[in-house]
């Protein structure tokens, strides 16, 4: 197990951050059409516009990555850090 200087587990922080991003993104998608909460879905997407394809004859590998950061996912990250510090 990987422990930081304070004695807390780094994997727990990683999993909490991942959960915060996923739950925040989900909440952002749910509130996209709501009048008062549509600001939670405001964000930016970046990554590859088209996937990169590596054709090796018998093997075709496709590389693609798109990241969408919304206000709700940032709030989810902050909540995950707060929970990690409290636990």
PDB file of N, CA, C and O in Angstrom:
ATOM      1  N   UNK A   1       0.836  -1.175   0.000  1.00  0.00           N
ATOM      2  CA  UNK A   1       0.000   0.000   0.000  1.00  0.00           C
ATOM      3  C   UNK A   1       0.882   1.240   0.000  1.00  0.00           C
ATOM      4  O   UNK A   1       1.883   1.306   0.715  1.00  0.00           O
ATOM      5  N   UNK A   2       0.514   2.187  -0.781  1.00  0.00           N
ATOM      6  CA  UNK A   2       1.261   3.428  -0.861  1.00  0.00           C
ATOM      7  C   UNK A   2       0.683   4.449   0.107  1.00  0.00           C
ATOM      8  O   UNK A   2      -0.481   4.834  -0.002  1.00  0.00           O
ATOM      9  N   UNK A   3       1.501   4.880   1.048  1.00  0.00           N
ATOM     10  CA  UNK A   3       1.050   5.864   2.034  1.00  0.00           C
ATOM     11  C   UNK A   3       1.845   7.145   1.853  1.00  0.00           C
ATOM     12  O   UNK A   3       3.043   7.112   1.571  1.00  0.00           O
ATOM     13  N   UNK A   4       1.169   8.271   2.018  1.00  0.00           N
ATOM     14  CA  UNK A   4       1.847   9.556   1.920  1.00  0.00           C
ATOM     15  C   UNK A   4       2.502   9.885   3.253  1.00  0.00           C
ATOM     16  O   UNK A   4       2.478   9.071   4.176  1.00  0.00           O
ATOM     17  N   UNK A   5       3.077  11.057   3.355  1.00  0.00           N
ATOM     18  CA  UNK A   5       3.772  11.464   4.573  1.00  0.00           C
ATOM     19  C   UNK A   5       2.803  11.547   5.751  1.00  0.00           C
ATOM     20  O   UNK A   5       3.167  11.227   6.882  1.00  0.00           O
ATOM     21  N   UNK A   6       1.576  11.973   5.484  1.00  0.00           N
ATOM     22  CA  UNK A   6       0.598  12.100   6.566  1.00  0.00           C
ATOM     23  C   UNK A   6       0.011  10.759   6.977  1.00  0.00           C
ATOM     24  O   UNK A   6      -0.757  10.708   7.938  1.00  0.00           O
ATOM     25  N   UNK A   7       0.337   9.684   6.297  1.00  0.00           N
ATOM     26  CA  UNK A   7      -0.154   8.370   6.673  1.00  0.00           C
ATOM     27  C   UNK A   7      -1.426   7.962   5.951  1.00  0.00           C
ATOM     28  O   UNK A   7      -1.942   6.871   6.194  1.00  0.00           O
ATOM     29  N   UNK A   8      -1.945   8.806   5.073  1.00  0.00           N
ATOM     30  CA  UNK A   8      -3.169   8.458   4.349  1.00  0.00           C
ATOM     31  C   UNK A   8      -2.812   7.725   3.057  1.00  0.00           C
ATOM     32  O   UNK A   8      -1.717   7.879   2.516  1.00  0.00           O
ATOM     33  N   UNK A   9      -3.740   6.946   2.589  1.00  0.00           N
ATOM     34  CA  UNK A   9      -3.531   6.130   1.406  1.00  0.00           C
ATOM     35  C   UNK A   9      -3.752   6.961   0.142  1.00  0.00           C
ATOM     36  O   UNK A   9      -4.800   7.588  -0.015  1.00  0.00           O
ATOM     37  N   UNK A  10      -2.769   6.965  -0.759  1.00  0.00           N
ATOM     38  CA  UNK A  10      -2.874   7.724  -2.006  1.00  0.00           C
ATOM     39  C   UNK A  10      -3.913   7.123  -2.949  1.00  0.00           C
ATOM     40  O   UNK A  10      -4.540   7.849  -3.721  1.00  0.00           O
ATOM     41  N   UNK A  11      -4.098   5.816  -2.894  1.00  0.00           N
ATOM     42  CA  UNK A  11      -5.095   5.175  -3.761  1.00  0.00           C
ATOM     43  C   UNK A  11      -6.505   5.605  -3.376  1.00  0.00           C
ATOM     44  O   UNK A  11      -7.372   5.730  -4.241  1.00  0.00           O
ATOM     45  N   UNK A  12      -6.736   5.829  -2.106  1.00  0.00           N
ATOM     46  CA  UNK A  12      -8.048   6.297  -1.663  1.00  0.00           C
ATOM     47  C   UNK A  12      -8.331   7.682  -2.232  1.00  0.00           C
ATOM     48  O   UNK A  12      -9.451   7.958  -2.661  1.00  0.00           O
ATOM     49  N   UNK A  13      -7.330   8.551  -2.240  1.00  0.00           N
ATOM     50  CA  UNK A  13      -7.499   9.874  -2.829  1.00  0.00           C
ATOM     51  C   UNK A  13      -7.778   9.770  -4.316  1.00  0.00           C
ATOM     52  O   UNK A  13      -8.656  10.462  -4.832  1.00  0.00           O
ATOM     53  N   UNK A  14      -7.046   8.919  -5.007  1.00  0.00           N
ATOM     54  CA  UNK A  14      -7.253   8.735  -6.446  1.00  0.00           C
ATOM     55  C   UNK A  14      -8.669   8.240  -6.739  1.00  0.00           C
ATOM     56  O   UNK A  14      -9.329   8.752  -7.643  1.00  0.00           O
ATOM     57  N   UNK A  15      -9.132   7.257  -5.989  1.00  0.00           N
ATOM     58  CA  UNK A  15     -10.477   6.729  -6.214  1.00  0.00           C
ATOM     59  C   UNK A  15     -11.557   7.743  -5.862  1.00  0.00           C
ATOM     60  O   UNK A  15     -12.576   7.820  -6.549  1.00  0.00           O
ATOM     61  N   UNK A  16     -11.351   8.520  -4.806  1.00  0.00           N
ATOM     62  CA  UNK A  16     -12.305   9.573  -4.455  1.00  0.00           C
ATOM     63  C   UNK A  16     -12.352  10.657  -5.540  1.00  0.00           C
ATOM     64  O   UNK A  16     -13.432  11.136  -5.887  1.00  0.00           O
ATOM     65  N   UNK A  17     -11.200  11.041  -6.069  1.00  0.00           N
ATOM     66  CA  UNK A  17     -11.167  12.030  -7.150  1.00  0.00           C
ATOM     67  C   UNK A  17     -11.876  11.508  -8.391  1.00  0.00           C
ATOM     68  O   UNK A  17     -12.635  12.238  -9.029  1.00  0.00           O
ATOM     69  N   UNK A  18     -11.634  10.257  -8.732  1.00  0.00           N
ATOM     70  CA  UNK A  18     -12.289   9.656  -9.890  1.00  0.00           C
ATOM     71  C   UNK A  18     -13.799   9.609  -9.693  1.00  0.00           C
ATOM     72  O   UNK A  18     -14.557   9.910 -10.615  1.00  0.00           O
ATOM     73  N   UNK A  19     -14.234   9.233  -8.503  1.00  0.00           N
ATOM     74  CA  UNK A  19     -15.674   9.206  -8.211  1.00  0.00           C
ATOM     75  C   UNK A  19     -16.260  10.613  -8.258  1.00  0.00           C
ATOM     76  O   UNK A  19     -17.376  10.794  -8.747  1.00  0.00           O
ATOM     77  N   UNK A  20     -15.538  11.606  -7.765  1.00  0.00           N
ATOM     78  CA  UNK A  20     -16.009  12.981  -7.807  1.00  0.00           C
ATOM     79  C   UNK A  20     -16.167  13.495  -9.233  1.00  0.00           C
ATOM     80  O   UNK A  20     -17.126  14.204  -9.538  1.00  0.00           O
ATOM     81  N   UNK A  21     -15.226  13.137 -10.107  1.00  0.00           N
ATOM     82  CA  UNK A  21     -15.306  13.541 -11.506  1.00  0.00           C
ATOM     83  C   UNK A  21     -16.503  12.892 -12.186  1.00  0.00           C
ATOM     84  O   UNK A  21     -17.251  13.555 -12.903  1.00  0.00           O
ATOM     85  N   UNK A  22     -16.681  11.599 -11.962  1.00  0.00           N
ATOM     86  CA  UNK A  22     -17.772  10.868 -12.618  1.00  0.00           C
ATOM     87  C   UNK A  22     -19.134  11.353 -12.119  1.00  0.00           C
ATOM     88  O   UNK A  22     -20.030  11.621 -12.919  1.00  0.00           O
ATOM     89  N   UNK A  23     -19.287  11.465 -10.807  1.00  0.00           N
ATOM     90  CA  UNK A  23     -20.570  11.906 -10.251  1.00  0.00           C
ATOM     91  C   UNK A  23     -20.851  13.355 -10.634  1.00  0.00           C
ATOM     92  O   UNK A  23     -21.992  13.703 -10.938  1.00  0.00           O
ATOM     93  N   UNK A  24     -19.823  14.203 -10.624  1.00  0.00           N
ATOM     94  CA  UNK A  24     -20.002  15.590 -11.039  1.00  0.00           C
ATOM     95  C   UNK A  24     -20.395  15.706 -12.504  1.00  0.00           C
ATOM     96  O   UNK A  24     -21.262  16.505 -12.855  1.00  0.00           O
ATOM     97  N   UNK A  25     -19.763  14.915 -13.355  1.00  0.00           N
ATOM     98  CA  UNK A  25     -20.138  14.918 -14.771  1.00  0.00           C
ATOM     99  C   UNK A  25     -21.552  14.423 -14.990  1.00  0.00           C
ATOM    100  O   UNK A  25     -22.270  14.938 -15.847  1.00  0.00           O
ATOM    101  N   UNK A  26     -21.954  13.425 -14.218  1.00  0.00           N
ATOM    102  CA  UNK A  26     -23.313  12.901 -14.315  1.00  0.00           C
ATOM    103  C   UNK A  26     -24.329  13.960 -13.886  1.00  0.00           C
ATOM    104  O   UNK A  26     -25.360  14.136 -14.535  1.00  0.00           O
ATOM    105  N   UNK A  27     -24.037  14.653 -12.804  1.00  0.00           N
ATOM    106  CA  UNK A  27     -24.927  15.716 -12.338  1.00  0.00           C
ATOM    107  C   UNK A  27     -24.980  16.848 -13.366  1.00  0.00           C
ATOM    108  O   UNK A  27     -26.041  17.429 -13.593  1.00  0.00           O
ATOM    109  N   UNK A  28     -23.850  17.159 -13.981  1.00  0.00           N
ATOM    110  CA  UNK A  28     -23.830  18.183 -15.020  1.00  0.00           C
ATOM    111  C   UNK A  28     -24.694  17.813 -16.210  1.00  0.00           C
ATOM    112  O   UNK A  28     -25.373  18.672 -16.773  1.00  0.00           O
ATOM    113  N   UNK A  29     -24.678  16.558 -16.598  1.00  0.00           N
ATOM    114  CA  UNK A  29     -25.523  16.107 -17.710  1.00  0.00           C
ATOM    115  C   UNK A  29     -27.000  16.120 -17.328  1.00  0.00           C
ATOM    116  O   UNK A  29     -27.850  16.441 -18.159  1.00  0.00           O
ATOM    117  N   UNK A  30     -27.313  15.777 -16.085  1.00  0.00           N
ATOM    118  CA  UNK A  30     -28.701  15.783 -15.640  1.00  0.00           C
ATOM    119  C   UNK A  30     -29.281  17.189 -15.578  1.00  0.00           C
ATOM    120  O   UNK A  30     -30.465  17.382 -15.854  1.00  0.00           O
ATOM    121  N   UNK A  31     -28.465  18.167 -15.220  1.00  0.00           N
ATOM    122  CA  UNK A  31     -28.960  19.532 -15.047  1.00  0.00           C
ATOM    123  C   UNK A  31     -28.838  20.378 -16.304  1.00  0.00           C
ATOM    124  O   UNK A  31     -29.078  21.585 -16.263  1.00  0.00           O
ATOM    125  N   UNK A  32     -28.473  19.766 -17.411  1.00  0.00           N
ATOM    126  CA  UNK A  32     -28.267  20.524 -18.647  1.00  0.00           C
ATOM    127  C   UNK A  32     -29.524  21.248 -19.102  1.00  0.00           C
ATOM    128  O   UNK A  32     -29.427  22.377 -19.584  1.00  0.00           O
ATOM    129  N   UNK A  33     -30.683  20.652 -18.971  1.00  0.00           N
ATOM    130  CA  UNK A  33     -31.918  21.250 -19.445  1.00  0.00           C
ATOM    131  C   UNK A  33     -32.675  22.070 -18.410  1.00  0.00           C
ATOM    132  O   UNK A  33     -33.663  22.722 -18.749  1.00  0.00           O
ATOM    133  N   UNK A  34     -32.235  22.052 -17.158  1.00  0.00           N
ATOM    134  CA  UNK A  34     -32.943  22.772 -16.093  1.00  0.00           C
ATOM    135  C   UNK A  34     -32.586  24.260 -16.130  1.00  0.00           C
ATOM    136  O   UNK A  34     -31.432  24.631 -16.345  1.00  0.00           O
ATOM    137  N   UNK A  35     -33.591  25.093 -15.919  1.00  0.00           N
ATOM    138  CA  UNK A  35     -33.398  26.536 -16.056  1.00  0.00           C
ATOM    139  C   UNK A  35     -32.428  27.104 -15.024  1.00  0.00           C
ATOM    140  O   UNK A  35     -31.518  27.847 -15.390  1.00  0.00           O
ATOM    141  N   UNK A  36     -32.596  26.779 -13.765  1.00  0.00           N
ATOM    142  CA  UNK A  36     -31.765  27.368 -12.725  1.00  0.00           C
ATOM    143  C   UNK A  36     -30.419  26.696 -12.534  1.00  0.00           C
ATOM    144  O   UNK A  36     -29.516  27.292 -11.947  1.00  0.00           O
ATOM    145  N   UNK A  37     -30.263  25.473 -13.013  1.00  0.00           N
ATOM    146  CA  UNK A  37     -29.038  24.709 -12.774  1.00  0.00           C
ATOM    147  C   UNK A  37     -28.236  24.412 -14.038  1.00  0.00           C
ATOM    148  O   UNK A  37     -27.293  23.622 -13.996  1.00  0.00           O
ATOM    149  N   UNK A  38     -28.592  25.027 -15.147  1.00  0.00           N
ATOM    150  CA  UNK A  38     -27.904  24.722 -16.400  1.00  0.00           C
ATOM    151  C   UNK A  38     -26.448  25.181 -16.384  1.00  0.00           C
ATOM    152  O   UNK A  38     -25.649  24.713 -17.195  1.00  0.00           O
ATOM    153  N   UNK A  39     -26.092  26.086 -15.477  1.00  0.00           N
ATOM    154  CA  UNK A  39     -24.717  26.550 -15.389  1.00  0.00           C
ATOM    155  C   UNK A  39     -23.764  25.453 -14.920  1.00  0.00           C
ATOM    156  O   UNK A  39     -22.556  25.548 -15.136  1.00  0.00           O
ATOM    157  N   UNK A  40     -24.299  24.412 -14.278  1.00  0.00           N
ATOM    158  CA  UNK A  40     -23.446  23.304 -13.834  1.00  0.00           C
ATOM    159  C   UNK A  40     -22.884  22.500 -15.005  1.00  0.00           C
ATOM    160  O   UNK A  40     -21.841  21.860 -14.874  1.00  0.00           O
ATOM    161  N   UNK A  41     -23.565  22.529 -16.141  1.00  0.00           N
ATOM    162  CA  UNK A  41     -23.100  21.763 -17.291  1.00  0.00           C
ATOM    163  C   UNK A  41     -22.183  22.573 -18.203  1.00  0.00           C
ATOM    164  O   UNK A  41     -21.739  22.067 -19.234  1.00  0.00           O
ATOM    165  N   UNK A  42     -21.892  23.821 -17.839  1.00  0.00           N
ATOM    166  CA  UNK A  42     -20.992  24.641 -18.642  1.00  0.00           C
ATOM    167  C   UNK A  42     -19.579  24.110 -18.489  1.00  0.00           C
ATOM    168  O   UNK A  42     -19.115  23.861 -17.376  1.00  0.00           O
ATOM    169  N   UNK A  43     -18.901  23.940 -19.610  1.00  0.00           N
ATOM    170  CA  UNK A  43     -17.546  23.428 -19.536  1.00  0.00           C
ATOM    171  C   UNK A  43     -16.865  23.415 -20.875  1.00  0.00           C
ATOM    172  O   UNK A  43     -17.351  24.000 -21.843  1.00  0.00           O
ATOM    173  N   UNK A  44     -15.748  22.751 -20.925  1.00  0.00           N
ATOM    174  CA  UNK A  44     -14.909  22.702 -22.112  1.00  0.00           C
ATOM    175  C   UNK A  44     -14.498  21.263 -22.381  1.00  0.00           C
ATOM    176  O   UNK A  44     -14.180  20.508 -21.462  1.00  0.00           O
ATOM    177  N   UNK A  45     -14.510  20.897 -23.660  1.00  0.00           N
ATOM    178  CA  UNK A  45     -14.018  19.585 -24.081  1.00  0.00           C
ATOM    179  C   UNK A  45     -12.731  19.777 -24.865  1.00  0.00           C
ATOM    180  O   UNK A  45     -12.614  20.701 -25.670  1.00  0.00           O
ATOM    181  N   UNK A  46     -11.779  18.907 -24.627  1.00  0.00           N
ATOM    182  CA  UNK A  46     -10.557  18.944 -25.421  1.00  0.00           C
ATOM    183  C   UNK A  46     -10.033  17.533 -25.597  1.00  0.00           C
ATOM    184  O   UNK A  46     -10.367  16.629 -24.831  1.00  0.00           O
ATOM    185  N   UNK A  47      -9.222  17.361 -26.598  1.00  0.00           N
ATOM    186  CA  UNK A  47      -8.674  16.053 -26.926  1.00  0.00           C
ATOM    187  C   UNK A  47      -8.491  15.930 -28.426  1.00  0.00           C
ATOM    188  O   UNK A  47      -8.364  16.937 -29.123  1.00  0.00           O
ATOM    189  N   UNK A  48      -8.477  14.721 -28.920  1.00  0.00           N
ATOM    190  CA  UNK A  48      -8.326  14.474 -30.349  1.00  0.00           C
ATOM    191  C   UNK A  48      -9.668  14.654 -31.040  1.00  0.00           C
ATOM    192  O   UNK A  48     -10.668  14.074 -30.616  1.00  0.00           O
ATOM    193  N   UNK A  49      -9.697  15.462 -32.110  1.00  0.00           N
ATOM    194  CA  UNK A  49     -10.933  15.647 -32.868  1.00  0.00           C
ATOM    195  C   UNK A  49     -11.306  14.348 -33.575  1.00  0.00           C
ATOM    196  O   UNK A  49     -12.470  13.947 -33.594  1.00  0.00           O
ATOM    197  N   UNK A  50     -10.308  13.703 -34.150  1.00  0.00           N
ATOM    198  CA  UNK A  50     -10.503  12.393 -34.782  1.00  0.00           C
ATOM    199  C   UNK A  50      -9.477  11.438 -34.188  1.00  0.00           C
ATOM    200  O   UNK A  50      -8.336  11.823 -33.931  1.00  0.00           O
ATOM    201  N   UNK A  51      -9.882  10.199 -33.972  1.00  0.00           N
ATOM    202  CA  UNK A  51      -8.936   9.238 -33.381  1.00  0.00           C
ATOM    203  C   UNK A  51      -7.752   8.967 -34.308  1.00  0.00           C
ATOM    204  O   UNK A  51      -7.880   9.017 -35.531  1.00  0.00           O
ATOM    205  N   UNK A  52      -6.611   8.681 -33.712  1.00  0.00           N
ATOM    206  CA  UNK A  52      -5.412   8.322 -34.461  1.00  0.00           C
ATOM    207  C   UNK A  52      -5.432   6.815 -34.680  1.00  0.00           C
ATOM    208  O   UNK A  52      -5.582   6.051 -33.726  1.00  0.00           O
ATOM    209  N   UNK A  53      -5.284   6.383 -35.922  1.00  0.00           N
ATOM    210  CA  UNK A  53      -5.363   4.960 -36.263  1.00  0.00           C
ATOM    211  C   UNK A  53      -3.982   4.484 -36.694  1.00  0.00           C
ATOM    212  O   UNK A  53      -3.351   5.084 -37.565  1.00  0.00           O
ATOM    213  N   UNK A  54      -3.520   3.403 -36.078  1.00  0.00           N
ATOM    214  CA  UNK A  54      -2.262   2.776 -36.435  1.00  0.00           C
ATOM    215  C   UNK A  54      -2.585   1.423 -37.064  1.00  0.00           C
ATOM    216  O   UNK A  54      -3.005   0.495 -36.373  1.00  0.00           O
ATOM    217  N   UNK A  55      -2.389   1.318 -38.374  1.00  0.00           N
ATOM    218  CA  UNK A  55      -2.712   0.095 -39.110  1.00  0.00           C
ATOM    219  C   UNK A  55      -1.424  -0.677 -39.353  1.00  0.00           C
ATOM    220  O   UNK A  55      -0.552  -0.218 -40.090  1.00  0.00           O
ATOM    221  N   UNK A  56      -1.303  -1.844 -38.738  1.00  0.00           N
ATOM    222  CA  UNK A  56      -0.110  -2.681 -38.863  1.00  0.00           C
ATOM    223  C   UNK A  56      -0.351  -3.908 -39.743  1.00  0.00           C
ATOM    224  O   UNK A  56       0.400  -4.881 -39.665  1.00  0.00           O
ATOM    225  N   UNK A  57      -1.358  -3.872 -40.552  1.00  0.00           N
ATOM    226  CA  UNK A  57      -1.666  -4.991 -41.433  1.00  0.00           C
ATOM    227  C   UNK A  57      -2.633  -5.961 -40.788  1.00  0.00           C
ATOM    228  O   UNK A  57      -3.814  -5.986 -41.136  1.00  0.00           O
ATOM    229  N   UNK A  58      -2.145  -6.761 -39.850  1.00  0.00           N
ATOM    230  CA  UNK A  58      -3.027  -7.716 -39.187  1.00  0.00           C
ATOM    231  C   UNK A  58      -3.610  -7.161 -37.892  1.00  0.00           C
ATOM    232  O   UNK A  58      -4.497  -7.767 -37.293  1.00  0.00           O
ATOM    233  N   UNK A  59      -3.107  -6.008 -37.466  1.00  0.00           N
ATOM    234  CA  UNK A  59      -3.544  -5.405 -36.222  1.00  0.00           C
ATOM    235  C   UNK A  59      -3.794  -3.917 -36.443  1.00  0.00           C
ATOM    236  O   UNK A  59      -2.928  -3.197 -36.940  1.00  0.00           O
ATOM    237  N   UNK A  60      -4.978  -3.470 -36.072  1.00  0.00           N
ATOM    238  CA  UNK A  60      -5.318  -2.054 -36.181  1.00  0.00           C
ATOM    239  C   UNK A  60      -5.575  -1.527 -34.774  1.00  0.00           C
ATOM    240  O   UNK A  60      -6.431  -2.036 -34.051  1.00  0.00           O
ATOM    241  N   UNK A  61      -4.813  -0.488 -34.398  1.00  0.00           N
ATOM    242  CA  UNK A  61      -4.942   0.116 -33.081  1.00  0.00           C
ATOM    243  C   UNK A  61      -5.462   1.533 -33.260  1.00  0.00           C
ATOM    244  O   UNK A  61      -4.943   2.296 -34.075  1.00  0.00           O
ATOM    245  N   UNK A  62      -6.491   1.881 -32.493  1.00  0.00           N
ATOM    246  CA  UNK A  62      -7.078   3.216 -32.561  1.00  0.00           C
ATOM    247  C   UNK A  62      -6.858   3.920 -31.227  1.00  0.00           C
ATOM    248  O   UNK A  62      -7.232   3.409 -30.172  1.00  0.00           O
ATOM    249  N   UNK A  63      -6.247   5.095 -31.291  1.00  0.00           N
ATOM    250  CA  UNK A  63      -6.003   5.918 -30.110  1.00  0.00           C
ATOM    251  C   UNK A  63      -6.953   7.107 -30.132  1.00  0.00           C
ATOM    252  O   UNK A  63      -7.051   7.807 -31.141  1.00  0.00           O
ATOM    253  N   UNK A  64      -7.637   7.334 -29.048  1.00  0.00           N
ATOM    254  CA  UNK A  64      -8.521   8.486 -28.957  1.00  0.00           C
ATOM    255  C   UNK A  64      -8.719   8.887 -27.512  1.00  0.00           C
ATOM    256  O   UNK A  64      -8.804   8.036 -26.626  1.00  0.00           O
ATOM    257  N   UNK A  65      -8.794  10.185 -27.279  1.00  0.00           N
ATOM    258  CA  UNK A  65      -8.989  10.686 -25.935  1.00  0.00           C
ATOM    259  C   UNK A  65      -9.715  12.016 -26.011  1.00  0.00           C
ATOM    260  O   UNK A  65      -9.281  12.927 -26.717  1.00  0.00           O
ATOM    261  N   UNK A  66     -10.817  12.130 -25.287  1.00  0.00           N
ATOM    262  CA  UNK A  66     -11.542  13.384 -25.161  1.00  0.00           C
ATOM    263  C   UNK A  66     -11.889  13.573 -23.693  1.00  0.00           C
ATOM    264  O   UNK A  66     -12.428  12.674 -23.047  1.00  0.00           O
ATOM    265  N   UNK A  67     -11.576  14.735 -23.183  1.00  0.00           N
ATOM    266  CA  UNK A  67     -11.851  15.056 -21.791  1.00  0.00           C
ATOM    267  C   UNK A  67     -12.815  16.226 -21.762  1.00  0.00           C
ATOM    268  O   UNK A  67     -12.601  17.229 -22.444  1.00  0.00           O
ATOM    269  N   UNK A  68     -13.878  16.104 -20.976  1.00  0.00           N
ATOM    270  CA  UNK A  68     -14.853  17.174 -20.826  1.00  0.00           C
ATOM    271  C   UNK A  68     -14.884  17.585 -19.365  1.00  0.00           C
ATOM    272  O   UNK A  68     -15.246  16.799 -18.489  1.00  0.00           O
ATOM    273  N   UNK A  69     -14.498  18.828 -19.118  1.00  0.00           N
ATOM    274  CA  UNK A  69     -14.491  19.358 -17.761  1.00  0.00           C
ATOM    275  C   UNK A  69     -15.647  20.333 -17.640  1.00  0.00           C
ATOM    276  O   UNK A  69     -15.760  21.273 -18.427  1.00  0.00           O
ATOM    277  N   UNK A  70     -16.517  20.106 -16.641  1.00  0.00           N
ATOM    278  CA  UNK A  70     -17.656  20.987 -16.400  1.00  0.00           C
ATOM    279  C   UNK A  70     -17.550  21.566 -14.990  1.00  0.00           C
ATOM    280  O   UNK A  70     -16.740  21.123 -14.176  1.00  0.00           O
ATOM    281  N   UNK A  71     -18.376  22.550 -14.728  1.00  0.00           N
ATOM    282  CA  UNK A  71     -18.415  23.146 -13.390  1.00  0.00           C
ATOM    283  C   UNK A  71     -18.795  22.088 -12.351  1.00  0.00           C
ATOM    284  O   UNK A  71     -18.238  22.069 -11.253  1.00  0.00           O
ATOM    285  N   UNK A  72     -19.736  21.213 -12.692  1.00  0.00           N
ATOM    286  CA  UNK A  72     -20.167  20.175 -11.756  1.00  0.00           C
ATOM    287  C   UNK A  72     -19.031  19.195 -11.457  1.00  0.00           C
ATOM    288  O   UNK A  72     -18.909  18.733 -10.322  1.00  0.00           O
ATOM    289  N   UNK A  73     -18.197  18.869 -12.448  1.00  0.00           N
ATOM    290  CA  UNK A  73     -17.088  17.956 -12.184  1.00  0.00           C
ATOM    291  C   UNK A  73     -16.024  18.618 -11.319  1.00  0.00           C
ATOM    292  O   UNK A  73     -15.373  17.943 -10.521  1.00  0.00           O
ATOM    293  N   UNK A  74     -15.837  19.932 -11.463  1.00  0.00           N
ATOM    294  CA  UNK A  74     -14.900  20.642 -10.590  1.00  0.00           C
ATOM    295  C   UNK A  74     -15.427  20.647  -9.158  1.00  0.00           C
ATOM    296  O   UNK A  74     -14.661  20.457  -8.213  1.00  0.00           O
ATOM    297  N   UNK A  75     -16.729  20.863  -8.995  1.00  0.00           N
ATOM    298  CA  UNK A  75     -17.337  20.798  -7.656  1.00  0.00           C
ATOM    299  C   UNK A  75     -17.187  19.389  -7.082  1.00  0.00           C
ATOM    300  O   UNK A  75     -16.936  19.231  -5.887  1.00  0.00           O
ATOM    301  N   UNK A  76     -17.339  18.365  -7.925  1.00  0.00           N
ATOM    302  CA  UNK A  76     -17.146  16.983  -7.481  1.00  0.00           C
ATOM    303  C   UNK A  76     -15.723  16.719  -7.025  1.00  0.00           C
ATOM    304  O   UNK A  76     -15.514  15.996  -6.051  1.00  0.00           O
ATOM    305  N   UNK A  77     -14.736  17.291  -7.713  1.00  0.00           N
ATOM    306  CA  UNK A  77     -13.339  17.137  -7.315  1.00  0.00           C
ATOM    307  C   UNK A  77     -13.105  17.805  -5.966  1.00  0.00           C
ATOM    308  O   UNK A  77     -12.456  17.236  -5.089  1.00  0.00           O
ATOM    309  N   UNK A  78     -13.637  19.018  -5.804  1.00  0.00           N
ATOM    310  CA  UNK A  78     -13.470  19.719  -4.532  1.00  0.00           C
ATOM    311  C   UNK A  78     -14.143  18.970  -3.379  1.00  0.00           C
ATOM    312  O   UNK A  78     -13.609  18.916  -2.272  1.00  0.00           O
ATOM    313  N   UNK A  79     -15.318  18.394  -3.647  1.00  0.00           N
ATOM    314  CA  UNK A  79     -16.001  17.606  -2.618  1.00  0.00           C
ATOM    315  C   UNK A  79     -15.191  16.352  -2.257  1.00  0.00           C
ATOM    316  O   UNK A  79     -15.129  15.970  -1.089  1.00  0.00           O
ATOM    317  N   UNK A  80     -14.574  15.716  -3.251  1.00  0.00           N
ATOM    318  CA  UNK A  80     -13.753  14.528  -2.989  1.00  0.00           C
ATOM    319  C   UNK A  80     -12.536  14.871  -2.135  1.00  0.00           C
ATOM    320  O   UNK A  80     -12.169  14.108  -1.242  1.00  0.00           O
ATOM    321  N   UNK A  81     -11.907  16.019  -2.407  1.00  0.00           N
ATOM    322  CA  UNK A  81     -10.760  16.432  -1.600  1.00  0.00           C
ATOM    323  C   UNK A  81     -11.198  16.746  -0.177  1.00  0.00           C
ATOM    324  O   UNK A  81     -10.499  16.404   0.777  1.00  0.00           O
ATOM    325  N   UNK A  82     -12.344  17.391  -0.027  1.00  0.00           N
ATOM    326  CA  UNK A  82     -12.871  17.695   1.305  1.00  0.00           C
ATOM    327  C   UNK A  82     -13.172  16.413   2.087  1.00  0.00           C
ATOM    328  O   UNK A  82     -12.841  16.314   3.268  1.00  0.00           O
ATOM    329  N   UNK A  83     -13.792  15.444   1.434  1.00  0.00           N
ATOM    330  CA  UNK A  83     -14.089  14.169   2.086  1.00  0.00           C
ATOM    331  C   UNK A  83     -12.794  13.454   2.478  1.00  0.00           C
ATOM    332  O   UNK A  83     -12.701  12.884   3.565  1.00  0.00           O
ATOM    333  N   UNK A  84     -11.799  13.485   1.593  1.00  0.00           N
ATOM    334  CA  UNK A  84     -10.513  12.848   1.900  1.00  0.00           C
ATOM    335  C   UNK A  84      -9.842  13.470   3.122  1.00  0.00           C
ATOM    336  O   UNK A  84      -9.276  12.762   3.956  1.00  0.00           O
ATOM    337  N   UNK A  85      -9.908  14.790   3.220  1.00  0.00           N
ATOM    338  CA  UNK A  85      -9.287  15.475   4.360  1.00  0.00           C
ATOM    339  C   UNK A  85     -10.019  15.197   5.660  1.00  0.00           C
ATOM    340  O   UNK A  85      -9.403  15.124   6.723  1.00  0.00           O
ATOM    341  N   UNK A  86     -11.357  15.041   5.575  1.00  0.00           N
ATOM    342  CA  UNK A  86     -12.129  14.801   6.790  1.00  0.00           C
ATOM    343  C   UNK A  86     -12.016  13.378   7.307  1.00  0.00           C
ATOM    344  O   UNK A  86     -12.180  13.130   8.502  1.00  0.00           O
ATOM    345  N   UNK A  87     -11.736  12.441   6.407  1.00  0.00           N
ATOM    346  CA  UNK A  87     -11.687  11.031   6.809  1.00  0.00           C
ATOM    347  C   UNK A  87     -10.336  10.646   7.281  1.00  0.00           C
ATOM    348  O   UNK A  87     -10.118   9.495   7.657  1.00  0.00           O
TER     349      UNK A  87
END
